[in-house]
Amino acid sequence: MNKKAQLKMQEMAFVLVAIVIFFALVIIVYMVMRTGSLKESAEEQRKEEVQALGLKLADSPEFSWSKCSGCIDIEKAIALKERRTYKEFWKVDYLMIERVYPNHTIRECTRGVFPDCNTITIINATYYGTPTATYVALCDYDENGYDKCELGRIYISEKEVK
Amino acid sequence: METKSLKRGKKAQEEMFGFVLIMVFVAVIFLVFLGIFLRTRTGAEEKKSIDVYHFLEGMMKVTTTCETSPKKYSNIGELIKECYSGVQQCTDGKRTCDALNESLKEIINSVWKISEESYTKGYVFEAEYNSTSNFERVISLAEGNCSVNLAGAEYVFSAYPGVMINSLKICY
């Protein structure tokens, strides 16, 4: 009888251990999934912040096209590219504007080749992280002096906090 | 003898009941877990995309080849309004809705590079006019395969007395 009771207690202990292991596994799997989604949302939020910075820059007096909010004046951007004083003005390691639509010749813009070019690199530090891009409208006057806006992308890589 | 056999039978029943109880308990936990997992996955399939929103916002300002009045080329946003009102035409005689259709297809295809081999398999673009008294679809464009994952956004601008709701869904 005593032996039988011992066996029962052993059985009970095994069941309890199995249940604890099962719950531990469930909690571990849940935590792994939750951490993964947290990392993803943190990355998403960082991306959104950089995109917001891009839009803020587009609206700043140094870039903005006066006739439309949130539009970049391409000629201002080319002029800024040539000014060394602006390299440290914004706390970014990389700042580039790409002309997306309509298509243009793939080369860096300068006063000499504009409008036959597609990128304007304003800041390009030696080391920078993966740039985040956001769509903006790029505006200018066409050959007849009419307003002309096209679609572009502004690439930014923020300075790393040391 | 019979009492002993009955006792053993009852004990076996108790064991079976315990086993079934544990199985049901585990199954319930599994179902709850599966429910949470599936709910998260459904959210990911219909993701709101900030990229698509900024694309729509930028696209509305792109100047088209449709000259609606001398020295005035309409942008996409203005063309959507003109297509809805149906009053004006481009100076070359083209209907504003046709000009809008062409421009939209060209811009979306050039940016998102829609094809079976590409990462982006298709898109659905819709512009709808909405006011207190009226709701009307202005334009609807679709291309490619849109039965998989979607990333989309809505961009709304004023079109007095109502608003123009523009939505773009990109299919992966």
Interface residues (C-beta under 8 A of the other chain):
Chain A: V15 F22 V26 V29 Y30 M33 S37 K47 E48 Q51 L55 C68 G70 C71 V100 Y101 P102 N103 T134 Y135 V136 A137 C139 N144 Y146 D147 K148 C149 E150 L151 G152
Chain B: I22 V26 I29 F33 F37 T40 I50 D51 H54 F55 E57 G58 M59 K61 V62 T63 K71 K72 Y73 N75 E106 I107 S110 V111
